[in-house]
Amino acid sequence: MKRVVLPCLVVLASLVAAPQASAAACQYVKQDLPVPAGAGDVLLNGSSSNNSRIVGHLTVEGNHRAVYWANGTLRHLAPAPNGEEGTVGLDVNNTGVVTGYLLDYRGQDPAVLRPFRYENGAYEQLSVGEGTYGMGQAINDAGDIAGKDDGGVYLWPRGGARKLIAANGGDVIGLTNDGKIVVRASSSVKVYDANGGPTVDIPGGAAGSAVMDNDRVFLRERDASGELVTSEYDLTGARITSHPVQGKLFGRNGSGTVWGMHVQPGTTTQNHALWRSTGRTDLVADPMPLTVGHNDITDAATLIGTYRSGDGLVRPARWLWVCS
């Protein structure tokens, strides 16, 4: 549904430089999301289209455990079934159905990854080819799941058989309620239609870092003057506009506000900022959100992300826009 970020299963250490203070007497104030006692790093991987649900995973004694938050309340997924040692949640829909993968290390290195659909306290392990691995990367409100199985892109419709979408795919970054499957490859973004419509190809020199949010695809490219910008496309492949986001783009909300990074003039330092129709607002917050993992912006301009706490652990939070 929303774009998702494949998690890195190592400790994250990247920090970002604080931006210059804006002229307005406003700033973002961090509001921690609850985490279980004894948890190590807690990483975010995806969120639902209305941002009411956020999904991720945490580490406990070296094992990965999927968790999600419903309107800020922590929800635990059940322990992994059938002896698998770990669970990772990659996406969640508006009703709290989660997809991701189970980690099976039994006598195997690397681990075998098994895609799942999780709801009402139970896992449904999704079918994969014999001897292959897979992961559910995106889910829509019907509970349909798109993801990878041994390098190919597949759809696991609710109540239906697994369907091959593309034999040589990439990473699924979105699945719409009407069956559009958005796949990020190295040199383009492809929009497949699970209902048999034409495939849309969105080329871009930096398509490998493309994201999808609110049914729009964002990727970096050069404009007519040669400047690096982030272009915004709809799912028909039409270019809507461009944003002066030279670095990473995190998300776009329903009113068109974009959260991303810009380069401070005369330097190579990238700073957080929001772009609205009225112009750019540099972010002021302490601590600033990390640039790794899943980040998003809600319709209320609340930011979703992670930060590094005083004890060095990665923690999930929301940043609320507060004006004095």
C-alpha positions as CSV (number, residue, x, y, z in Angstrom):
1,M,0.0,0.0,0.0
2,K,2.5,2.5,1.1
3,R,6.1,2.4,0.0
4,V,8.2,0.2,2.1
5,V,11.9,0.0,3.0
6,L,13.7,-3.3,3.1
7,P,15.4,-3.4,6.5
8,C,19.1,-3.7,7.1
9,L,19.7,-6.4,9.7
10,V,22.6,-4.6,11.2
11,V,23.0,-1.8,13.7
12,L,22.3,1.6,12.0
13,A,24.7,4.4,12.8
14,S,23.9,7.2,10.4
15,L,23.0,10.6,11.8
16,V,22.0,13.8,9.9
17,A,23.2,17.3,10.3
18,A,20.7,19.7,12.0
19,P,19.2,22.2,9.6
20,Q,19.3,25.9,10.0
21,A,16.5,27.3,12.2
22,S,13.5,28.6,10.3
23,A,12.3,32.1,10.7
24,A,8.9,31.0,12.1
25,A,8.6,30.2,15.8
26,C,7.7,26.6,15.1
27,Q,9.4,23.3,15.4
28,Y,8.9,19.6,15.4
29,V,8.6,18.0,18.9
30,K,9.3,14.3,19.2
31,Q,6.7,12.0,20.6
32,D,8.1,8.5,21.3
33,L,6.3,5.4,20.1
34,P,6.1,2.8,22.9
35,V,8.6,-0.1,22.7
36,P,8.9,-3.3,24.7
37,A,11.2,-3.4,27.7
38,G,14.6,-4.9,26.8
39,A,14.3,-4.2,23.1
40,G,17.4,-3.4,21.1
41,D,17.2,-1.3,18.0
42,V,13.6,-0.8,16.7
43,L,13.4,-0.2,13.0
44,L,10.4,1.0,10.9
45,N,9.7,-0.5,7.5
46,G,6.3,0.7,6.3
47,S,2.9,2.3,7.2
48,S,-0.7,2.2,6.0
49,S,-2.1,4.6,3.5
50,N,-3.9,6.7,6.2
51,N,-0.8,6.4,8.5
52,S,-2.9,5.0,11.3
53,R,-0.7,1.8,11.3
54,I,3.1,1.7,11.4
55,V,5.0,-1.6,11.1
56,G,8.6,-2.6,11.8
57,H,10.7,-5.0,13.8
58,L,12.9,-5.0,16.8
59,T,15.8,-7.1,18.1
60,V,15.7,-9.1,21.3
61,E,18.7,-11.2,22.2
62,G,19.8,-11.1,18.5
63,N,16.5,-12.3,17.2
64,H,14.1,-10.2,15.1
65,R,10.5,-9.7,16.1
66,A,7.8,-8.0,14.0
67,V,5.7,-5.3,15.7
68,Y,3.2,-2.6,14.7
69,W,1.5,0.4,16.2
70,A,-2.2,1.1,15.8
71,N,-2.8,4.8,16.4
72,G,0.3,4.9,18.6
73,T,-0.5,1.8,20.6
74,L,2.1,-1.0,20.4
75,R,0.8,-4.4,19.0
76,H,2.9,-7.5,19.2
77,L,2.7,-10.2,16.5
78,A,2.6,-13.7,17.7
79,P,5.8,-15.7,17.9
80,A,7.0,-17.2,14.7
81,P,5.3,-20.5,13.8
82,N,6.8,-23.9,13.0
83,G,10.2,-23.2,14.5
84,E,11.2,-20.2,12.5
85,E,13.5,-18.0,14.6
86,G,12.4,-14.5,13.5
87,T,9.7,-12.3,12.0
88,V,10.1,-9.0,10.1
89,G,7.1,-6.9,9.2
90,L,7.4,-4.8,6.0
91,D,4.0,-3.4,5.3
92,V,0.6,-3.0,7.0
93,N,-2.8,-1.9,5.7
94,N,-5.5,0.3,7.3
95,T,-7.1,-2.5,9.2
96,G,-3.8,-3.9,10.7
97,V,-3.1,-6.8,8.3
98,V,0.7,-7.2,8.2
99,T,3.0,-8.8,5.6
100,G,6.7,-9.4,5.6
101,Y,8.8,-12.5,6.1
102,L,9.7,-15.3,8.5
103,L,13.4,-16.1,9.1
104,D,14.3,-19.8,9.2
105,Y,17.9,-20.4,10.2
106,R,17.6,-24.1,10.9
107,G,20.8,-25.6,9.5
108,Q,20.9,-23.0,6.8
109,D,23.2,-20.0,6.1
110,P,21.9,-17.6,5.0
111,A,18.4,-17.9,6.4
112,V,15.5,-19.0,4.3
113,L,12.9,-16.2,4.0
114,R,9.2,-17.1,4.0
115,P,6.5,-14.6,3.1
116,F,3.4,-14.3,5.3
117,R,0.0,-12.6,5.8
118,Y,-0.8,-11.9,9.5
119,E,-4.2,-11.0,10.9
120,N,-6.3,-11.9,13.9
121,G,-3.3,-13.2,15.7
122,A,-2.3,-15.9,13.1
123,Y,0.2,-16.3,10.3
124,E,-0.7,-17.5,6.9
125,Q,2.5,-18.6,5.2
126,L,2.3,-17.7,1.5
127,S,3.2,-20.2,-1.2
128,V,6.6,-20.0,-2.9
129,G,8.5,-22.2,-5.4
130,E,10.2,-25.3,-4.1
131,G,13.6,-24.5,-2.6
132,T,13.2,-20.7,-3.1
133,Y,12.8,-17.8,-0.7
134,G,10.3,-15.0,-0.6
135,M,9.0,-11.9,1.1
136,G,5.7,-9.9,1.2
137,Q,6.7,-6.3,0.5
138,A,3.4,-4.5,0.0
139,I,-0.2,-5.0,1.0
140,N,-3.5,-3.3,0.0
141,D,-6.7,-2.8,2.0
142,A,-8.2,-6.0,0.5
143,G,-5.3,-8.0,2.0
144,D,-3.7,-8.7,-1.4
145,I,0.1,-9.0,-1.1
146,A,2.9,-8.3,-3.6
147,G,6.5,-9.2,-3.2
148,K,9.4,-11.4,-4.3
149,D,9.9,-15.1,-4.7
150,D,13.4,-16.0,-5.8
151,G,13.9,-12.7,-7.7
152,G,10.5,-12.7,-9.5
153,V,7.7,-10.4,-8.6
154,Y,4.5,-12.2,-7.5
155,L,1.0,-11.3,-6.3
156,W,-0.6,-13.3,-3.5
157,P,-4.3,-12.3,-3.8
158,R,-6.5,-12.9,-0.8
159,G,-8.2,-16.2,-1.4
160,G,-6.5,-16.8,-4.7
161,A,-3.4,-18.6,-6.1
162,R,0.0,-17.0,-6.4
163,K,0.4,-15.1,-9.6
164,L,3.6,-14.3,-11.5
165,I,3.8,-10.6,-12.3
166,A,7.4,-10.3,-13.6
167,A,10.1,-13.0,-13.9
168,N,13.0,-10.5,-13.6
169,G,11.7,-7.9,-11.2
170,G,13.0,-5.7,-8.5
171,D,11.6,-4.6,-5.2
172,V,7.9,-3.9,-4.8
173,I,7.4,-0.4,-3.4
174,G,3.6,-0.2,-3.6
175,L,0.4,-2.0,-4.2
176,T,-2.8,-0.1,-4.8
177,N,-6.4,-1.1,-4.0
178,D,-7.1,-1.4,-7.8
179,G,-4.2,-3.8,-8.4
180,K,-1.3,-1.6,-9.6
181,I,2.0,-3.1,-8.5
182,V,4.8,-0.6,-8.4
183,V,8.3,-2.2,-8.8
184,R,11.7,-0.4,-8.3
185,A,14.5,-1.6,-10.5
186,S,17.9,-0.1,-11.1
187,S,17.1,2.0,-14.2
188,S,13.4,2.4,-14.1
189,V,10.2,2.0,-12.1
190,K,7.6,-0.3,-13.6
191,V,3.9,-0.2,-12.8
192,Y,2.2,-3.6,-13.5
193,D,-1.5,-4.1,-13.6
194,A,-2.6,-7.3,-11.9
195,N,-5.9,-7.1,-13.9
196,G,-4.1,-7.4,-17.2
197,G,-3.7,-3.8,-18.2
198,P,-0.6,-2.4,-19.9
199,T,2.7,-2.1,-18.0
200,V,3.9,1.5,-17.5
201,D,7.6,2.2,-17.6
202,I,9.0,5.3,-15.8
203,P,12.7,5.6,-16.7
204,G,15.1,7.5,-14.4
205,G,18.8,7.7,-13.9
206,A,18.3,7.3,-10.1
207,A,15.3,5.0,-10.2
208,G,17.0,2.6,-7.8
209,S,16.2,5.1,-5.0
210,A,12.6,5.7,-6.1
211,V,9.8,5.8,-3.5
212,M,6.1,5.6,-3.8
213,D,3.6,7.5,-1.6
214,N,-0.1,8.5,-2.1
215,D,-0.1,6.8,-5.5
216,R,2.8,8.9,-6.7
217,V,6.3,7.8,-7.7
218,F,9.3,10.0,-6.9
219,L,12.7,9.6,-8.4
220,R,15.7,11.8,-8.9
221,E,16.7,13.1,-12.4
222,R,18.1,16.1,-14.1
223,D,15.9,18.9,-15.2
224,A,16.2,20.9,-18.5
225,S,18.9,23.1,-17.0
226,G,20.9,20.1,-15.7
227,E,19.9,20.6,-12.0
228,L,19.3,17.5,-9.9
229,V,15.7,17.4,-8.8
230,T,13.1,14.9,-7.6
231,S,10.4,14.4,-10.2
232,E,6.9,13.3,-9.3
233,Y,5.0,10.9,-11.6
234,D,1.5,9.5,-11.4
235,L,0.9,5.8,-12.0
236,T,0.1,6.3,-15.7
237,G,3.7,7.5,-16.2
238,A,2.7,11.2,-16.5
239,R,5.2,13.6,-15.0
240,I,3.3,15.9,-12.6
241,T,5.9,18.2,-11.3
242,S,9.4,18.4,-9.9
243,H,10.7,19.3,-6.4
244,P,14.1,20.8,-5.5
245,V,14.9,17.7,-3.4
246,Q,18.5,16.8,-4.3
247,G,18.8,14.1,-1.8
248,K,16.5,11.5,-0.3
249,L,12.8,12.0,-0.4
250,F,10.8,10.4,2.4
251,G,7.1,11.0,1.5
252,R,4.2,13.2,0.4
253,N,0.9,13.7,2.1
254,G,-2.5,14.2,0.7
255,S,-2.2,17.9,0.5
256,G,1.0,17.7,-1.6
257,T,3.5,18.6,1.2
258,V,6.8,16.8,0.5
259,W,9.4,15.8,3.0
260,G,13.0,15.4,1.8
261,M,16.6,16.6,1.9
262,H,18.2,19.6,0.3
263,V,21.8,20.6,-0.1
264,Q,22.9,23.6,1.9
265,P,24.3,26.3,-0.4
266,G,28.0,26.2,-0.7
267,T,28.3,22.8,1.0
268,T,27.6,19.2,0.5
269,T,25.5,19.0,3.7
270,Q,22.0,17.7,3.3
271,N,19.3,19.1,5.5
272,H,15.7,18.1,6.2
273,A,13.0,20.3,4.8
274,L,9.3,20.4,3.8
275,W,8.1,21.8,0.5
276,R,4.7,23.2,0.3
277,S,3.0,25.4,-2.4
278,T,4.2,28.4,-0.3
279,G,7.9,27.3,-0.4
280,R,10.4,25.4,1.7
281,T,10.4,25.1,5.4
282,D,13.6,23.8,7.0
283,L,13.0,21.4,9.9
284,V,13.8,22.3,13.4
285,A,13.8,19.5,15.9
286,D,15.9,17.9,18.6
287,P,16.7,15.1,17.9
288,M,16.4,15.1,14.2
289,P,14.9,12.0,12.5
290,L,17.4,9.5,11.1
291,T,17.5,9.3,7.3
292,V,17.6,5.5,7.3
293,G,14.6,3.1,7.4
294,H,11.0,4.1,6.8
295,N,10.0,7.8,7.1
296,D,6.7,9.3,6.2
297,I,4.6,12.5,6.6
298,T,0.9,12.4,7.5
299,D,-1.9,14.7,6.3
300,A,-1.5,16.6,9.6
301,A,2.2,17.1,8.7
302,T,3.3,14.8,11.5
303,L,6.6,13.0,10.7
304,I,7.1,9.3,11.2
305,G,10.6,8.0,11.6
306,T,13.4,6.9,14.0
307,Y,16.1,8.6,16.1
308,R,19.1,7.5,18.1
309,S,18.5,7.7,21.8
310,G,21.0,8.7,24.4
311,D,21.9,5.1,25.1
312,G,22.7,4.6,21.4
313,L,19.7,2.6,20.4
314,V,17.4,3.3,17.4
315,R,13.9,4.3,18.6
316,P,10.7,4.9,16.7
317,A,8.8,8.2,17.1
318,R,6.5,10.8,15.6
319,W,7.3,14.4,15.4
320,L,4.4,16.9,15.9
321,W,4.5,20.4,14.4
322,V,4.2,22.8,17.3
323,C,4.2,26.6,17.1
324,S,4.7,28.9,20.0
